[in-house]
């Protein structure tokens, strides 16, 4: 599998979650304009699906929002898998 860069400017590891939450520029970049054509119900469904996976239940809300928003922009499945694995690893 090719090495995929994180979606945020944060390094992988135990501090990834807090870095994502503090990286307001990254949050704005990931969220701004992404919901212009997305109904709120679609976003809520994405959040429900994200937290429906028991492996994601320890992940905080803001990184989860960034993940769901990013998943709606057409990022590859490989990029999204790498991102969720980094989120999960940071919560253990």
C-alpha positions, 0 to 999 in steps of 0.5 A, spaced: 500 500 500 502 506 498 504 511 503 498 516 504 499 523 507 495 525 513 489 530 511 491 534 516 498 538 518 498 534 524 503 528 525 500 521 526 501 519 533 498 520 540 497 527 539 494 527 533 487 528 535 489 534 540 493 537 534 487 536 529 482 540 534 487 545 535 489 546 527 483 551 526 486 552 519 485 545 517 478 545 520 476 551 516 480 548 510 476 541 511 469 544 512 469 551 509 464 550 502 464 542 503 456 543 505 454 547 499 450 542 496 449 537 502 443 536 506 444 536 513 441 529 514 446 527 509 451 529 514 448 527 520 447 520 516 455 520 515 456 521 523 451 516 525 455 511 520 462 513 523 460 512 530 456 506 528 463 503 527 465 501 534 472 502 533 470 509 532 467 511 538 473 513 542 474 519 537 472 526 539 467 529 535 471 535 531 476 530 528 470 525 526 466 532 523 472 533 519 473 526 517 465 525 515 466 532 511 472 530 508 469 523 506 464 527 502 469 531 497 471 525 493 477 523 497 480 516 495 478 510 500 485 509 501 486 516 504 480 515 508 482 509 511 489 512 513 486 518 516 481 513 520 486 509 522 490 515 525 484 517 529 483 510 532 491 510 533 491 516 537 485 514 541 488 508 544 
